[in-house]
Amino acid sequence: MGEAAEISPREAEVLELVGDHLSNAEIGARLYISVRTVETHVSSLLRKLEVPDRRALARRASDRTRTDRSHPAPALPTRLTSFIGRAGERAALTALLGEHRQVTALGPGGVGKTRLALTVATDVADGFADGVWFVDLVPVTDPGMIATAVAEALGLGEQPGHDMAESVAAALADRNTLLVLDNCEHVVEGAAPFLERLLAACPRVRVLVTSRSRLMVPFERVYPVPPLSLSTAGDNGSDAVALFMDRATSTGGRPPDAPPHEQVAEICARLDGMALAIELAAARYPTLGLDGITAALAHPLRMLTGGSRAEDRHRSVRAALDWSHNLLDPADRTLLRRVSVFVTPFTAPAAAEVTGLDTAAAVDGLARLAEQSLLTVTFSPDGTRYRALETLRQYGADRLTEAGELHDTHARHLNWCLARSTELAAPRADWRARFDQTADELRAALAWAQSRPEQRADAYRLARAMAELAFTRHLIAESQQRYEQAAALATAPADTASMYRQAAAAAACRLHGDDMYRLGRAAADVARRAGDTAAAARDLAAAAGNAYRFSSKFARPLPPEEAEALITEARELAGADPSARAAVALVEAGRALTHAIDTEPGTADTSCEAARAVSDPGGSTVQEALAAAERAVELACLEKDPLAQSAALDTLAGAQSWAGDAFAAAATTRRRTELISSAPDGGPHGPHALGPAGTHELIEALGEAAEAALGVGDLPGARRWARRLAEHPLLAEVGHRATGRLLVAETLAGDAEQALTAGLRFRDAWQRAGSPARAVLGPPAAAMATVHGLREDHEARREWSA
């Protein structure tokens, strides 16, 4: 999948339009060039991109465009100082990357693993046609979130029905890519299984890991990163000496007339050749000179107080950091230790808020810390950002503890994160970028707060906010996790039950019926214990109703007697509460429909047969099911609850379809879809203004509306609903589920060009989703085979018929 030759600007324009599935004539009209010229450019692109046909070219163009528009491939982090020496290490690590698919650069903190890895990644970048991606794992506090961090770097959302690791593997399945995973030691237990799955699924992907500990997996090739080479007497070729002299003179120190290599080599040896320690020492050369540095090393650099388990290199880095810290004035020491709570790059105003300083003092202090290499500086369109290296963050945390400031600083950081989460709740055009920039900070604050009783209320607020924000960002698995976390943190039973309900809805969006049922039951249990019998009745009825409506999403179908027990209990708890009675009426209608399906089969299409998984051979007739469904709709309308009305209309449409009244079913489905889609779009948040439950109902409604319209020959309606479904952002990563309906509608409407376009989208999306069970190919594949047959493209017809 390489780009063997440079693509001209005009070819790039043609490639983008091919990715949009335009015909040659349409491309020519768009670019004001002849069709023959377009054909020439397409032929050139096929040759340059080394792809066999137009379909593969469109796939390649779509991938490029999707990456560029949604989340541009980031460049490797820019370093503000030169890389010194390590010629042998660079060559060795480069060679290992050429021979092995996963290489771990192993070494202690401060040895220079990251700088070496970034340099090697730059050296080999031209050999990876699909780019080099850098993922900083320092902000990742949960080993289970490694796949999410990689997905965010790649600009991916979650695929409903698949975990994030599967989404990443699907996106990189045929990519020639190098992933650089930096600072892996604290999440080794999550990194090992993730990489094993990724490398098995993606034969052209290679991974370079930096870590303090091995991953301990069979496919790992470990490269121990040594300290910088140390010179012996008279040897002027030491990397350590070269680094010291470069950094010492770059800070304003005048190089001596006769470079004292032996004295510098002694200093470097006492620092164990650790790059970080050497740079920190060299920063003091303009003010202390070599004699002063040598003298300071005699006393201030004490061994790490970590006991016998701490290795010498760690002690040396700690000693260097202690010494550098002691040279700071008290205000800068305070600033350094307090900003160590940030896990991602931060701004001066953020530092001022978290450290308790005024902004002017924070700006001045951050500049001084950056000058002394205690912070790195990055520049971006949204302003200057600072970042503490991992070892410095750990050092700062120790200093916070010693100063008795750890709790208060984390509490201010938590408050800052709560404010950011509130800001992110407001829609803005740059929302996604702002969330991605802040998310790891919010996760870290939540990880700190969740286990502290005095912070429980704030932890609940942050967990709830993270759940909502993650859902909007299409991180549906994390959204469910955060809703469950919020439920565990809530102190009010009503809040706990509410969070469980939201978690159940997020599980439904993920197509995880068992989780949906488990969480619905949990909400009912909480409500019952709190004495809210009406809410408990609604939750129990919803749990049983979901088992009827969405049984195909369950790994284990709900036994009929369990569903019946839930309905009985819900009816007993409902009492005279109108909303609870409406919920019970709805589930009873669903039960009646499944009984009718079981006792009067064959009067409608088989789309209802999934409900038979929880049916019990009873005596309900179709007419009884219709009456029950109409009653459920009537009660739901009285409650003026759009979600309850949508569920009731869904059941009514199913009963009408089973009764053979396709036109009534189509009208009911259309009514349901218009009802649930009437909520405001929420700006950049789009359909997620509906929340998890509303979004799930909308997606289901759009699919049912498209199919019902097809059933009565309403092709314009079918195309309209199917197009809305295909464009829903939550389905962006599993577009084959939505595009399949659009493909069928376009085919039946006789629009061959649109059908072919939809067919390409369908196949590409299906392959990106990991080519799931071929059962999903049924109608779409038949439709495409028909189109190609009518166009006498028999090879393509056979391919779709296979």
Secondary structure, 3 states (H helix, E strand, C coil): CCCCCCCCHHHHHHHHHHHCCCCHHHHHHHHCCCHHHHHHHHHHHHHHCCCCCHHHHHHHHHHHHHHHHHCCCCCCCCCCCCCCCCHHHHHHHHHHHHHCCEEEEECCCCCCHHHHHHHHHHHHHHHCCCCEEEEECCCCCCHHHHHHHHHHHHCCCCCCCCCHHHHHHHHCCCCCEEEEEECCHHHHHHHHHHHHHHHHHCCCEEEEEEECCCCCCCCCEEEECCCCCCCCCCCCCCHHHHHHHHHHHHCCCCCCCCCCHHHHHHHHHHCCCCHHHHHHHHCCHHHHHHHHHHHHHHCCCCCCCCHHHCCHHHHHHHHHHHHHHHCCCHHHHHHHHHHCCCCCCECHHHHHHHHCCCHHHHHHHHHHHHHCCCCEEEEECCEEEEECCHHHHHHHHHHHHHHCCHHHHHHHHHHHHHHHHHHHCCCCCCHHHHHHHHHHHHHHHHHHHCCCHHHHHHHHHHHHHHHHHHHHCCCHHHHHHHHHHHHHHCCCHHHHHHHHHHHHHHHHHCCCHHHHHHHHHHHHHHHHHCCCHHHHHHHHHHHHHHHHHCHHHCCCCCCHHHHHHHHHHHHHHHCCCHHHHHHHHHHHHHHHHHHHHHHCCCCCCHHHHHHHHHCCCCCCCHHHHHHHHHHHHHHHHHHCCHHHHHHHHHHHHHHHHHCCCHHHHHHHHHHHHHHHCCCCCCHHHHHHHHHHHHHHHHHHHHHHHHHHHHHCCCHHHHHHHHHHHHCCHHHHHHHHHHHHHHHHHHHHCCCHHHHHHHHHHHHHHHHHCCCCCHHHHHHHHHHHHHHHHHCCCHHHHHHHHC
